Structure formats: structure tokens, C-alpha cells
Amino acid sequence: MSNKTAIITGASRGLGRDMAINLAKNGIDIIFSYHSNTTKAAEVIAEINSYGQKAVAFPFNANHPKTGSDFIIKATEYLQQENGNPNFDFLINNAGTGTFNLIESTTENQFDEMMNVHLKSVYFLTQAALPFINKNGSIINISSGLTRFSFPGMSSYAIMKGAIETFTRYLAKELGSRKITANTIAPGAIATDFAGGSNKEENKQTIISNITALGRVGEPEDIGGVIAFLCTEKGKWINGQRIEVSGGMLV
């Protein structure tokens, strides 16, 4: 029997990379997308292979939503060639970028980029993937703590993540007959290169630590394990939920 397979968008670094590694440690093969950095993608593939799992990466630019179906075509053609079957088990919509602008200064282009990357591309990539997701599979969408608490300058990003949470509930409802679950993971502040890497700055880390119950900024490894859990039998009864993983930020 072939291994289960997860498709992850944006897994060449940051949160996506840690998700891919955690899933590989659980015996799951990985197909992931990267934006442009082939070197980082190759490093992730090599690490996944070191755990005895298959891995392959294809480019995907989330700012151009139509390319999502191209990515799914490449992924399913690869699976057909490798396994004699184009289907897979887990879809994790993680690819993203950030913008920092107050409402009064946000341009239409900036708003459209956030909509394309975080909402439109997720919606239509998922649509393209639906025929290929196995029974008892899972869809996991990445949202943000910023849908619960508000920080000035993040409105256009947070609006799209709020929409993704609604989309996830609809997926859970519509796919229940196929025994496919859909959940949202909402990370708090994580020290990655996201949005220019601001969460790595010492001053911001102090602020975040002071408003987080566990007293520190999140790291990518705080998220990947939760994703891996949802892709196990132990997580199969969790459905239609928003799970915030923030260390108790602004509780």
C-alpha cells in the first residue's frame, strides 16, 4: 500500500517548510509549491528524502490565481506516474505574503494582491484539487490570529484571512459526505521572514512576548506539529474549526 500524500503550498521555507518536515516524519510523502527559490526547495526535498519519504516541488505564484490549477495538474500527473493514481490525502493552503499599510494609505493594487494571494488563489486551487482528494482526507487552511485581534496596518491581510475561515466552514459542510474534513489553523506572531521578518526584530519580540501568556514569540516548529496531528487518525473528528496556535496571545 502506498504512503499517504500531502500537498502544501509555499513550503520552501518558514511555516510551510516545518509543516512538510513534520508530515514527512509521520511517514507522509510531500508535494509542495515554491515561489522562485529553487535552492531552498531542493534543500527541503533533500531533508524529506532523509526521512525516507518522497518529495517533489513545483512553482506556484499565488498572486496569479489561475496558476493554482496548473500546480494541481502537475501534482496529480506526478502522482499518476509515481503511484498509478492521481489522488492524494491532504491539502494544506499555506502560501502567503504580508503587507503593512494603514487603511487610509492602502492602494487598490495592494488590496488586490492580498485578495489574490490569500483568498482567490486558495479558493480556486482548492476547487481544482477537490476531485483528487481521497475519502477520509483533510483540507487545512492557514489563517491568522489577526482575525481575532487587530493591529493597525494589517486590515487588508486580515480581511482575506477572515474570509478563509468562512470558506473553511463551507468546505467542511459540503465535503462531509465524502468524509473529508476542513479546518483552519490561525498562528499568532511567528518569527519567520513573513512581512519582512518584523517578528524577528528585538523590539517587536519584546512587545509580543509581553502580550503572550507563554511569554515568547512563536517559532515555525510550534505550528508544524499541529498540522501533522490534524493529518492523523487522532485528529479525524475535528472538523470545521478555527484552531488558534498563538501561545495565548492577547487572551
N, C-alpha and C positions, 0 to 999 in steps of 0.2 A: 504494500500500500504506500502510495507516495505521501510525502510530507505535506502539511498544510502550507499555504502560501499567503503572505500579506503583501498588499500594495500600499506603499507610503509615498505621499508627495512631499518633496522638499526634505530629503533625508541625507544630504551630503554633509551636513553639519548641524550644530545646535540641538534643539529638541528632537528633530526628526532622526538624526544620527543615533541618539541614545535610544529612541524607540526601536529602531531597526536592530541595534545590538541586543537589547533586552529580549526582543522577539526571537532573534536567532539563538540566543542562549536557551530558549524554551523549545528549540527544535523546529522552528518555522522558517521556511525559505522566504526570501525577500526580493521584491521588485520595487525599486524606488525611482523617483524622479530627482533631477538636479537642474538648477537654472543654467549654469555655464561652467562651473568649476569641475572639469573632468578629473583633475588631480585629486581633489577631496573625495569625489565619487569613487575613484579607484581605491582609495585608502579604506573607505567603508566596505567596499566589496571584499577586499583582502581580509579585513577583520571578521566579517561574517563567514567567509570561507574557512577561517581558522577555527571556527566553532563547528565545522562540518556541515554547514548549510550552504545552499546555492544562493547566489545573489547576482542581480543584473540591474543596470541603471539606464534610463533613457531621459533625454532632455524634455523639459516642460516649462513653458513660460506662463505663469498663472495670470499675467496681465493681458494675455490673449486667450480668452476662454475657449475659443474654438480648437485650440491645440490640445485641450484635455482629451477629446475623443481620439486624437491621433496617438496620444500617450497610451490610452487604454487599448487601442488597436495593436500597438507594438507589444504591449504587455501580454495580451491574450494570444497573439501569434507566437510569441516566445513560449508561452505555456503549452500551446498546442504542439509545438516542436519538441519540447522537453518531456512532456507528460502524456501526449496524445489526447489532451483535454484542455480547452481554453479557460476553464473555470478556476476560481480562487476563493479564498475563505474570508479574508479581512481587508477592508478598505479604510485607510487612515488618511483623512484630509488634513494635512499639516502645513503645506506650503504657505508662506505668508511673508509680508513685509510690513513695516510701520511707517506712519507719517506723524509728525508733530506740528500741528497748526491750530491756533485758536479758531473758533467758528468764524469770527469776523475776518480772518485772513485766509481761510481755506479756499483754494481755487477749484473750479469745476474739474479741471484735469486731475488734481489731487484726489478729489472725491471719487471720480470715475475709476482711478487706479485702485483705490480701496474697495470699491464695489466689484471691479473685475477680479481682483486677486482673492478677496475673502468671501465673496458671495456668488457672483455669476459663474466663476470657474468651478467652484465647489459644486454648485447645483448641477451644471451640465456635465462635468466629469463623472459625478455620481450617476447621473442619468445614463451615460454611456456604459458605466460599469455594471448597472443593475442586472442585465441579462446573464452575467457571468459569475455572480456571487452564489456560492453554494448554499444549500439549505443548512440551517444552523450557523450561518456565517454572521459577521458583525460589521457594522459601519461605525467608525469613531471620528467625530469631527472635533477639531480643536477650536475652542472659543477663547475667552479671556476673563480674568477677574474683573476687567473694566466694564463688563455688562452689569455687574452688581454695584461696584463703587466707581466714582467718577474722579478723574484727574484732568484739569484743563489741558486742552491741546490734543486730546485723543478722541474727539467726538466722531469723526468720520470712520475711524477704525472700529470703535466700539459699536457704532450703529450696525455695521455689517456683521459683527460677531453676534449681536443680539438677534439678527435675522437668522444666522446659522443655528442658533439654539431653537428657534421656532421650526426651521427646516428639519432639524433632527427629530423633533417630536412627530412631525408628519411622516418622516421615514419610518419611524417605529410603528406608527399606526398602519401605514399602507403595506409594510413588508411583513407584518406579523403572521400572515397566512403562510409565508414561506419560512417561518421560524428564523428570520434574520433580525437581529437586534440593532438598535441605533442609539448611541449615547454621545454626549458632549463632555469633553474634558476642558475645564477652564483653569489654566495655570495663573498663578499670581505673578509677581515680578520675578523674572528668571535672569540670571547673569549669563547672557549669550550676546552674540553680535547683533541681535534684533534691534531695529530702530537706532542703528549707530552705536550699539553697545553701551547705551547710557546706564544700564543697570550694573555695569562693571565699575562705574565711577565711585570713588570713595565717599563723596558727599551724599550721593543718592543712595548708596548702600546703607549709610547710617540712618537716613530718613526711613527707608523701607524696613530696616531691622527694628526700629522703634515703634512701628505700627503693625508688626507681625508677632503673633503670640509666641512663636518659636524663636524669635529674636535674630533672624538672619534672612538674607536674600536666597531665593530658590536657585538650585542648580539643575542642569538638564537631567541628571540621574534621578531627581525627585519625581520626574514625570514619566519616564520610560517604563518604570516598573508597574505603574498604574495601568498604562496601556497594555502591557503584557498580561496583567491579571485579567483584564476585560476580554482578552482573547483566549481564555482558558475555560474549561468546564465549570470552574468555581464562580465565574462571573456571568454565566449564561442567563441568570434570572434578572439581571439588571438591564432595564430597557426604558428608553425614552427619558433618560435622566441627564441632568446637568451636574457633573461632579467637579467641584472646585478643589484644586490642588494648590494651595497657597500658603500652607504653614500657619493658617489662622490670621491672614492679613485683614485688618480692619474688622475683626469680629466684634 
